[in-house]
């Protein structure tokens, strides 16, 4: 997600709370309760990814510009349908939580909101898009850790918009295998080449230069 190049996210793979040291305690529940209790300064957000709480700062202008172009364009594509594009909202799956740059879910999501109101259930999410963040940890998180996490959750379509892969690439991943944490269909194109979303409510939506901008350093 949104980490600045010079600031590695704070991760907490080990929680040293009394609950964490209680024999038989559930590590996922400990992380979940710790995450819910966090009070972060403005400009930071926290996610639970593969057994760690990761705290990241708000992204830079170029990152947000791509994410906002994408959300507006997807919303137009989905107009009059039953789904909409969202940002800045928790997506929750088995006491894991993510804050994608953009995702598609039902326009009237009331029945899909978690019981505590913290976020929307991942089972309702049809597509997630991440704009890859700068820095080693940001790149690894979006390309690898979140890719596995979204596949485990059965997110049907995962899109990576990656400024840091050559001159820029867009990768569309579909057909998740949750038990293996992989996507079996992967289509990657360079910036400057249009790519279509193949499935789901955003089927036929085109990601091209109007969203990514031209190839980087071309």
Steps between C-alpha positions, in 0.01 A plus 500: 500500500619849579852509644745781428832396350699621798264364762468124546164400650492398864429128530408310811545127437520440875247653739621514860167546674385289796261319266790408272676319781194308617531129414257406226427858396406553136771710325250627241265619776789669684597689184138588428444645848832687486408647162157612622660667804753701296476879497709629213600860423333662200659389175567140604296184459544140615427169331534136608692310232631145540533502877629857543351841565648736240478876552550717192493874430269658245633471147657773293315707242575281196377190684173662603451653155503157332271349765248783468501495119433129518215525752322772302536308174380171648200675656401631157539151354281356777232771468147358519633167622483341843864569597713806567867588550628581849811639671617557859296216648596186692460167323480221759562126466553258791633771733729627226443855378616691194447853370528468119564795272173414325249216509165405349211380717119527505365854484267419790737304725299497824470122519875469441619731777673323790293462818715757682479746209877512454495423130360302212535123478751380240238253373312797348804646322520421128820683406793660683757737351827596663732773371843363592679708763865606481774340707593135542236425762221681314578315178523162676175562687291575191665250263535210741339517845174660388489284188503191720257650752246596233526157337441333839190714544372400156497855359401427136713769332817668631661780298850637560596837352878499536716806432808306614496211252711615206323798339179409683265203473138409568440142613152343512476185712191278495381151596626485860573171676447587867647175632827570314497882538560547127331645193513260208436751219743791473508759221767772512539790253731799483375853558370632170318175413132474590393207719141388564345368819380155385246405765252631755299823517794699356532266201610692191643792698822622335811607687724708277703822491201709606543337841867402529649782298767425234784249547745618765841624381414390148 
